[in-house]
Amino acid sequence: MPGNIYPGYTVADGNVTENKEAGNETEGTEDSGSEEGEETIKLAVGSDRVDFYRGIADKFEEENPGKTVEIIEIVQGSDMYTKITMMMQSPETSPDLITEDGFMIMSDAKAGYLEPLDDFMSEWEDASQFDETVLEGGKGEDGVQYGVPFSTDVQCLWYDKTLMEEAGVPVPFEPKTWDDILDAGVKLKEIGVEIPLFIYASKATPEETSMRTFQEFYSGTGGELYDFDSGKWIVDKENLLKVFNFVNDVYNVDKIGAPLSIVSQSKAEDLFVSDYMKNGKLGMICTGSWVAGNWGEGRTYEWPESMETWAVAKIPTYDGGGAGYTTMSGGWTWAIPANANNKEGGKELLKFMANKDNQLEYALFSGDLAVRKDVMEESAYKEQQPSVVNEAADMLQYTHFRPAVDGYSTLTTMFTEVTESIAMGSATPEDAVNTFESEMIRIVGEENVTVK
């Protein structure tokens, strides 16, 4: 597909190109309009949201005569985050408002690419509507707000109610420990379910494996990966072994995981939502709360009756200790690049994009969890189907965020590779702990690591 279907910049194939023939010759001033009294605000969004936000931008233009929103489409792919960083490095290519993945906030803020928003938030009357837990995902390592969330999620344990009942597992399923999950998986295996339990464990799905498997379950051990006070990464051998033993139990001991031919598919979840979850081939899957959005009206995999079959459970901590449950949250934010030419215009557009009506419309469109308290209370939001937004909202109190400080982008690859080595049977859990320690030290330096 083309890098940008609207006038402005093309961001694709690792390059940022200005389409000057489109009449976009910004001079770097706050009023970037080509004619007196006109103002252009450059909005950069991922290709999966372009059509949606073009519609919202049209409404903004209608309500603000003389202001034009120019959309820069960021083509999705493995180098998408590199493209975003490149775009923000120069005033010549920087947008005025950008969709920034929450896990990039810390590193981009530390690199000086993002505008601090604390003053903006203190003066914005709507700021108090944003859930405090979710706002944490938009803060830098320094505690400053750099991103305003427009979506979030939690990881949960999806399960097929019909298959569970056939296997003799009580429904609703309410596991209290990891062993409860494994036991349910074994029972599903005994009745012939093709994949009793799916957990990501492959380099083909790097951040899914890192976040939804390794970090999700590690967060349930009580351990920490990074000490923000000392600025050091942590190798907690005892808690790492708990996670790696669980992965090993799923794939090699109880053998209740998916075949490696499926685990290694980069689009495994598409296979599940389009086929396996509809046809009784999958018993449980640890993944995001947004899954039901795939089955909504007009979606590719439309399945109005999906929630008659599927439900979600909280993911318990290792032995039920601590808070009893755990989850990980991600999500996207609105951010103002430090090199933006029209920061005030970007902030004005941000307020509009993030107002109650538009946030409600986005939540219903995407299936993501709402980030505004007033949206969470709207009947249209709470009663949407198919959806698990109400159950997921209850899980937010247990959430954790990725420690996406400097070094994370490399370490998250290591987390994935170590997890994969266990699932493939090429490393024992003990081997994996040793590899984790040696690789952590190699990547960030021994002086930046605490070994427990």
LUMKOL-718767 format. One line per field, with one value per residue (C-alpha): x, y, z; residue number from 1; residue in three letters. Coordinates in steps of 0.1 Angstrom, whole numbers. Example, Ala and Ser with C-alpha at 12.3 -4.5 7.8 and 13.67 -1.06 7.14 Angstrom:
x <- [123,137]
y <- [-45,-11]
z <- [78,71]
k <- [1,2]
r <- [ALA,SER]
END
This chain:
x <- [0,13,31,6,-28,-32,-10,20,48,53,68,77,106,127,125,106,98,80,55,61,39,10,16,31,60,62,84,87,65,37,12,20,-7,1,-22,-28,-53,-50,-33,-21,-18,2,-12,8,-11,-6,-21,-47,-62,-59,-95,-109,-89,-95,-132,-124,-101,-129,-151,-123,-120,-157,-157,-125,-127,-93,-76,-66,-54,-28,-26,8,2,28,29,30,57,87,105,75,90,122,102,84,118,132,102,105,143,139,116,114,97,82,44,26,7,16,3,30,30,31,62,82,74,104,131,118,113,149,162,145,120,89,74,67,29,27,18,-6,-24,-26,-45,-67,-101,-106,-73,-90,-112,-82,-77,-46,-34,-36,-18,12,17,23,50,87,114,115,78,68,37,48,18,-20,-35,-62,-64,-53,-58,-51,-39,-64,-70,-96,-114,-140,-169,-183,-150,-143,-176,-170,-136,-151,-137,-161,-174,-169,-133,-115,-79,-61,-26,-7,-12,-49,-43,-21,-46,-74,-51,-45,-82,-88,-61,-78,-110,-91,-90,-64,-48,-56,-36,-19,9,31,66,83,106,79,58,85,66,37,61,80,49,20,40,73,65,29,38,70,48,29,60,64,98,109,129,141,149,141,158,192,187,197,182,175,182,160,169,143,114,128,129,92,83,105,92,57,66,83,53,30,52,73,60,22,23,-8,6,2,23,55,43,15,36,60,34,35,-2,-12,-39,-56,-58,-74,-100,-110,-111,-98,-118,-150,-147,-138,-101,-87,-94,-76,-53,-34,-38,-53,-88,-94,-99,-137,-133,-124,-159,-178,-204,-188,-154,-136,-143,-178,-192,-221,-226,-189,-194,-219,-188,-159,-152,-122,-106,-81,-46,-35,-1,22,8,-21,0,4,-25,-38,-39,-17,-18,1,-11,0,-18,-13,-9,-11,22,36,71,97,105,69,65,29,28,-1,-21,-11,-23,-56,-61,-51,-78,-103,-92,-92,-126,-154,-173,-143,-128,-162,-163,-127,-134,-164,-145,-114,-126,-98,-104,-115,-91,-116,-137,-168,-165,-163,-197,-214,-241,-230,-195,-205,-232,-213,-212,-192,-169,-152,-146,-163,-144,-112,-117,-117,-83,-67,-61,-36,-17,19,37,68,101,107,138,171,181,145,143,173,164,128,143,164,133,117,146,150,113,114,144,124,93,114,130,165,171,160,145,178,197,174,181,218,214,192,218,248,229,216,251,264,237,236,269,276,276,240,227,218,218,197]
y <- [0,36,53,81,83,119,150,156,132,96,75,42,18,35,69,102,121,154,155,192,188,184,220,212,235,243,271,260,287,282,292,267,277,286,316,343,333,296,271,235,210,179,147,114,81,45,31,10,43,66,63,67,98,113,114,130,155,165,173,194,213,220,234,254,273,281,252,222,188,171,134,117,79,58,25,-4,-30,-42,-8,13,27,35,55,74,83,95,117,134,141,171,202,196,163,164,163,185,156,119,86,73,37,38,16,41,71,66,61,89,113,106,112,146,138,146,178,177,180,186,223,214,188,212,238,213,209,174,161,149,126,104,73,77,42,46,80,62,46,80,92,93,79,113,111,138,133,131,112,115,79,73,35,8,-29,-56,-92,-118,-156,-162,-196,-215,-220,-250,-269,-262,-276,-307,-311,-309,-275,-253,-223,-194,-204,-186,-198,-189,-201,-210,-247,-242,-231,-260,-285,-271,-274,-311,-317,-300,-322,-353,-346,-340,-303,-295,-266,-267,-235,-210,-187,-168,-183,-173,-148,-146,-127,-108,-83,-106,-132,-107,-89,-113,-143,-135,-102,-111,-141,-126,-98,-125,-136,-104,-98,-67,-63,-28,-7,29,42,27,27,-9,-40,-70,-107,-124,-160,-175,-157,-162,-199,-199,-183,-206,-237,-226,-222,-256,-272,-259,-270,-299,-315,-313,-307,-286,-258,-253,-271,-252,-248,-226,-209,-197,-180,-143,-140,-168,-147,-141,-179,-181,-154,-165,-202,-220,-199,-203,-240,-255,-260,-238,-241,-211,-183,-156,-124,-89,-77,-63,-98,-94,-64,-88,-102,-69,-59,-52,-66,-91,-120,-109,-133,-117,-148,-150,-142,-171,-193,-172,-155,-141,-148,-128,-142,-152,-146,-176,-191,-167,-144,-107,-90,-124,-114,-97,-82,-61,-30,-13,12,42,79,113,131,165,161,185,195,202,235,241,229,250,237,201,207,221,191,168,182,176,141,132,147,126,121,112,89,71,68,54,29,15,15,-3,-25,-11,-1,35,58,85,79,96,73,43,53,56,29,27,17,-6,-24,-28,-64,-84,-71,-77,-41,-43,-74,-59,-26,-46,-60,-26,-24,-52,-39,-34,-16,-25,-10,6,26,28,-8,-22,-25,-49,-67,-74,-94,-113,-121,-135,-156,-171,-180,-195,-217,-233,-239,-255,-278,-265,-252,-262,-236,-236,-231,-202,-185,-187,-174,-146,-135,-136,-119,-92,-84,-85,-61,-34,-39,-56,-23,-18,-52,-64,-102,-118]
z <- [0,-5,23,27,11,21,12,33,41,32,60,46,39,65,48,55,23,20,-9,-19,-50,-25,-15,19,23,60,71,107,122,146,119,92,68,32,32,57,84,75,98,91,119,110,125,123,129,121,89,109,123,93,81,116,125,91,100,134,117,94,123,138,106,105,140,134,101,87,103,83,96,74,81,79,76,94,75,100,100,119,115,124,156,137,112,140,157,124,117,151,148,126,125,87,91,126,129,155,171,169,181,203,216,254,256,235,258,282,256,233,262,274,239,239,211,232,247,284,290,328,323,295,317,347,326,307,325,310,325,356,336,327,349,371,366,328,329,344,310,294,319,313,336,352,362,337,315,279,264,269,266,241,245,269,275,299,294,305,303,276,279,260,284,265,263,300,311,289,305,340,349,368,349,355,356,385,387,419,410,379,387,383,348,340,356,334,304,312,315,281,266,279,260,228,225,198,217,254,262,240,253,230,228,195,179,152,177,196,217,223,237,258,272,271,283,299,315,322,343,357,371,390,409,429,412,394,362,367,398,389,421,413,375,373,356,379,374,400,395,418,401,366,373,382,349,328,346,337,300,302,318,290,261,273,305,303,266,265,243,206,180,172,136,150,177,151,130,131,126,150,166,133,129,164,161,125,131,162,187,166,161,194,186,214,251,266,254,273,253,253,263,228,212,211,189,161,162,162,137,103,113,92,116,127,152,172,194,204,241,244,240,253,287,305,338,358,356,391,407,409,441,448,470,468,452,441,404,379,344,319,302,270,248,227,236,220,221,210,194,208,172,162,143,156,191,201,172,181,217,205,182,210,232,204,196,233,243,257,224,203,229,232,194,193,221,203,170,183,211,233,269,276,294,305,335,319,289,312,326,293,287,250,262,291,271,238,224,219,246,279,288,322,333,319,338,370,361,357,395,391,361,354,326,306,320,286,296,277,267,267,230,230,262,251,222,246,268,237,226,260,263,228,237,264,243,216,241,233,268,303,326,345,313,305,338,332,297,309,334,310,282,306,317,281,268,294,313,346,364,354,366,401,404,431]
k <- [1,2,3,4,5,6,7,8,9,10,11,12,13,14,15,16,17,18,19,20,21,22,23,24,25,26,27,28,29,30,31,32,33,34,35,36,37,38,39,40,41,42,43,44,45,46,47,48,49,50,51,52,53,54,55,56,57,58,59,60,61,62,63,64,65,66,67,68,69,70,71,72,73,74,75,76,77,78,79,80,81,82,83,84,85,86,87,88,89,90,91,92,93,94,95,96,97,98,99,100,101,102,103,104,105,106,107,108,109,110,111,112,113,114,115,116,117,118,119,120,121,122,123,124,125,126,127,128,129,130,131,132,133,134,135,136,137,138,139,140,141,142,143,144,145,146,147,148,149,150,151,152,153,154,155,156,157,158,159,160,161,162,163,164,165,166,167,168,169,170,171,172,173,174,175,176,177,178,179,180,181,182,183,184,185,186,187,188,189,190,191,192,193,194,195,196,197,198,199,200,201,202,203,204,205,206,207,208,209,210,211,212,213,214,215,216,217,218,219,220,221,222,223,224,225,226,227,228,229,230,231,232,233,234,235,236,237,238,239,240,241,242,243,244,245,246,247,248,249,250,251,252,253,254,255,256,257,258,259,260,261,262,263,264,265,266,267,268,269,270,271,272,273,274,275,276,277,278,279,280,281,282,283,284,285,286,287,288,289,290,291,292,293,294,295,296,297,298,299,300,301,302,303,304,305,306,307,308,309,310,311,312,313,314,315,316,317,318,319,320,321,322,323,324,325,326,327,328,329,330,331,332,333,334,335,336,337,338,339,340,341,342,343,344,345,346,347,348,349,350,351,352,353,354,355,356,357,358,359,360,361,362,363,364,365,366,367,368,369,370,371,372,373,374,375,376,377,378,379,380,381,382,383,384,385,386,387,388,389,390,391,392,393,394,395,396,397,398,399,400,401,402,403,404,405,406,407,408,409,410,411,412,413,414,415,416,417,418,419,420,421,422,423,424,425,426,427,428,429,430,431,432,433,434,435,436,437,438,439,440,441,442,443,444,445,446,447,448,449,450,451,452]
r <- [MET,PRO,GLY,ASN,ILE,TYR,PRO,GLY,TYR,THR,VAL,ALA,ASP,GLY,ASN,VAL,THR,GLU,ASN,LYS,GLU,ALA,GLY,ASN,GLU,THR,GLU,GLY,THR,GLU,ASP,SER,GLY,SER,GLU,GLU,GLY,GLU,GLU,THR,ILE,LYS,LEU,ALA,VAL,GLY,SER,ASP,ARG,VAL,ASP,PHE,TYR,ARG,GLY,ILE,ALA,ASP,LYS,PHE,GLU,GLU,GLU,ASN,PRO,GLY,LYS,THR,VAL,GLU,ILE,ILE,GLU,ILE,VAL,GLN,GLY,SER,ASP,MET,TYR,THR,LYS,ILE,THR,MET,MET,MET,GLN,SER,PRO,GLU,THR,SER,PRO,ASP,LEU,ILE,THR,GLU,ASP,GLY,PHE,MET,ILE,MET,SER,ASP,ALA,LYS,ALA,GLY,TYR,LEU,GLU,PRO,LEU,ASP,ASP,PHE,MET,SER,GLU,TRP,GLU,ASP,ALA,SER,GLN,PHE,ASP,GLU,THR,VAL,LEU,GLU,GLY,GLY,LYS,GLY,GLU,ASP,GLY,VAL,GLN,TYR,GLY,VAL,PRO,PHE,SER,THR,ASP,VAL,GLN,CYS,LEU,TRP,TYR,ASP,LYS,THR,LEU,MET,GLU,GLU,ALA,GLY,VAL,PRO,VAL,PRO,PHE,GLU,PRO,LYS,THR,TRP,ASP,ASP,ILE,LEU,ASP,ALA,GLY,VAL,LYS,LEU,LYS,GLU,ILE,GLY,VAL,GLU,ILE,PRO,LEU,PHE,ILE,TYR,ALA,SER,LYS,ALA,THR,PRO,GLU,GLU,THR,SER,MET,ARG,THR,PHE,GLN,GLU,PHE,TYR,SER,GLY,THR,GLY,GLY,GLU,LEU,TYR,ASP,PHE,ASP,SER,GLY,LYS,TRP,ILE,VAL,ASP,LYS,GLU,ASN,LEU,LEU,LYS,VAL,PHE,ASN,PHE,VAL,ASN,ASP,VAL,TYR,ASN,VAL,ASP,LYS,ILE,GLY,ALA,PRO,LEU,SER,ILE,VAL,SER,GLN,SER,LYS,ALA,GLU,ASP,LEU,PHE,VAL,SER,ASP,TYR,MET,LYS,ASN,GLY,LYS,LEU,GLY,MET,ILE,CYS,THR,GLY,SER,TRP,VAL,ALA,GLY,ASN,TRP,GLY,GLU,GLY,ARG,THR,TYR,GLU,TRP,PRO,GLU,SER,MET,GLU,THR,TRP,ALA,VAL,ALA,LYS,ILE,PRO,THR,TYR,ASP,GLY,GLY,GLY,ALA,GLY,TYR,THR,THR,MET,SER,GLY,GLY,TRP,THR,TRP,ALA,ILE,PRO,ALA,ASN,ALA,ASN,ASN,LYS,GLU,GLY,GLY,LYS,GLU,LEU,LEU,LYS,PHE,MET,ALA,ASN,LYS,ASP,ASN,GLN,LEU,GLU,TYR,ALA,LEU,PHE,SER,GLY,ASP,LEU,ALA,VAL,ARG,LYS,ASP,VAL,MET,GLU,GLU,SER,ALA,TYR,LYS,GLU,GLN,GLN,PRO,SER,VAL,VAL,ASN,GLU,ALA,ALA,ASP,MET,LEU,GLN,TYR,THR,HIS,PHE,ARG,PRO,ALA,VAL,ASP,GLY,TYR,SER,THR,LEU,THR,THR,MET,PHE,THR,GLU,VAL,THR,GLU,SER,ILE,ALA,MET,GLY,SER,ALA,THR,PRO,GLU,ASP,ALA,VAL,ASN,THR,PHE,GLU,SER,GLU,MET,ILE,ARG,ILE,VAL,GLY,GLU,GLU,ASN,VAL,THR,VAL,LYS]
END
